[in-house]
Amino acid sequence: MDAPLRAHRHELTPVWDFSWEGTPPADIADHAYVVVSNHESNADPFLLSYLPWDARWVAKEEIFKLPFLGLLMRAGGDIKLRRGDKGSIHEMFEACLATLRGGMSVMMFPEGTRSKDGNLLPFKDGAFRLAIQAQVPVLMMALAGTRDCMPKGSGGLGHAKAKVRILEAVPTKGMTEADVPALRERVRDRIAAAVTELRAEMGIVL
């Protein structure tokens, strides 16, 4: 029987009501996972930072240049990626492998970029190839509500209620490169279903 969802609420700013729910894997403090989530806005890292375990983020190079968030990511040892640069992609992948082999989880957005309309984009292979190569589980997450945190063109913060739900982990032990497409689509389908459920529960309409 699945453990019951446990809800936790936090307020980072007076206009953001953030919460997370679910039961993390019992061994996540000591064992590495590739953690993946859908990507709605630049506020997603703030929401996901409330999760009760440490992880290294993979993020595009531009994020590291932001005044506040970039400073936090550099200080936390997160992993930068210059999109479209094969050398940077290779360096990112090797840094992720080293992090996972050291027992630390890695957090990635497999869509590769924010969804402009909130609909889930196709997932890229990287996170799943990484998990299979490192032979660590993929921990799925679904989030909803962050699109209103930083409304496009507003130049400020918007009132928002956002939530992330911890889903189940998918083991990769024994998988090979040939299993990447099936794993990728299995994870995408599960996250898509959970995002739909969350939005319905929260009354979010795109």
N, C-alpha and C positions, 0 to 999 in steps of 0.2 A: 504493500500500500504506500502511495506517495505521502511524504510528509506534508502537513498543512502549510499553506502560504503564511508567512509572517510579514507583516507590514511595518515599515519604519519611515517616519516622516522627518524632514529637515527643512529649514528655511535659510537659504544662502543670502537672499535679499528680501525686502518686504514685499516684492511683487512676484517672487517665484516660490511656489509651493511644490517642493520635490519630495518624492518618496520612492522606496524600493520595496519589493516583496519577493518572497520565495525562500528557498533553503539552499544555501551554498553547499557545494560538495564538502563532505566532512574533512577531506585531506587537502583542501586548497591552500592552506597555510604552509604546507610542506611539500606539495607536489605541483608541478607546472601544468597549466592548461593554456590552450589558445582560446581566448575569450572573444566572441564575435557578437556584434549587435547591428541592427539597422541604424541609419544615420539621418537625422532630421535637421539638425542645425549645429552651429558652433557652440551651443549651450550643452550639447550632449556630454562632453567631458566633465562638465560641472556636475551634472546629474549622476553620471557613472562613478565619479570620484567618491560618492558616499557609500559605495559597496564595501563590505567589510573584509577586504583582502588587498594586498599590494599587487601591483602589476606594472609592467612597462608598456607605455603606449607607443603605437606606430602612428605617426602623423606627418602630413606634408610639411615641407620645410618652411612654408609661409607662416604656419601656426607658431613656430618657434620664434618668430620675429615680433609677435604681438606683445604689447607692453606688459600685461599681467600674466595671461595664460602662458605665453612663451617662456617667461621667467620661471614659472612653476614647473614647466615641462623640462626645461634644461636642468633645473635643480634636482628633479626627480630621476634623472638619467634616462628619460624617454628617448625613443629612437626616431630620427628624422628620415624623411624620404623626399628626394627630388623627383617628382613625377616625370616620366619620359626619359630619365637618365639611367641607362643600363648599369653603369658603374654604381650609382647610388642605390639602385634596386638590389644589386648583388651585396653591397655593404649592409643594407638594411636586413636582408635575409640572413646573412652570417651573424649579425648582431642579435637577431631574434633567436637563432639556433643556440648561440652561446648563452643567452638569457634563459631559455627553456632548459638547457642542459645543466644550468646552475640552480634549477629548482624554482625559478621565478616565472610567473605567468606573463603572457603577452596579450595585449588588448588591440584588436583590429576592427575596422569597419570594412567588411568585404565588398560593399558597394563601391568603395574607392572614392566617393565624393558624396556630398549631401544631395538628397532627392529634392528637386525644386518644387514638385507638386505633392510630396508626401507619399507617393506610390513607390513601392519597393523597386529599386533598380536591379538589374542582373548582378549576381555575385561574381567577383573575380576569383581566380584559382589560388592566389597567393596564400591566404590563411590556411587553406585546406592542404595545400602542398607542404606547407611548413609543419602543420600538425602531424601529417603522415611521416614526414622525414624524421621528425623528432620523436615519433611514436607516443604522442601525448594526446589526451582527449580534447575535443572541441566543446567548450561550454557556451551554450546559446543564451542570448539575452534578447529581450524585446522591449523597446521603449516607445512612449507616445507622449505628446504634449509639448515638446521642446520647440516646435516650429513657432510658437507664440512668444518665446522668451526674447528673441531678437528679431522682431518683424523687419522684413526687408524694406529698406528705404526710410526707416524710422529714425535711425541714428541713436537709438536709446533702447532701454529695456522695456519689454512688454509684460503685462500681467499674464501669468501662465501657471497652470497646474500640470505637472509632468510626473511620469512614473516609469520605472524600469522593473521588469519582471525577470527574475532568474529562472531559466528553463533547465531542462536536463542536459547532461553532458553526453556526448557521443564518443565512445572509445574508438581509437584508430589502430590499436595493436594488431599487427598482422596485415594491415592495409599496405598497398603499394601505390606507385604513381598512377597506375591504371584505375585506381578507385577514386581519384580526385573528382571527376565530374559527378559521380553518383553521390558522393559525400556532400559536395557543394550544393546540389539541388535538394538533397534531403534536408540540409540545414536551412536553406532558404525557404522551403515550403513550411517548415515548422515555425520559423520566425515570422513569416508572413501571416500565418494563422493566428499566432499569439498577438501580433500587432493589431489585427482586425478585432480580436476579442477585447484587448485593452481599450481601443478607441470606442468600441460600443459601450463598455462599462463606464467610461469617462465622459460619454456624450460628445466625443470629438467628431466633427464632420469636416471632411476636406473641402 
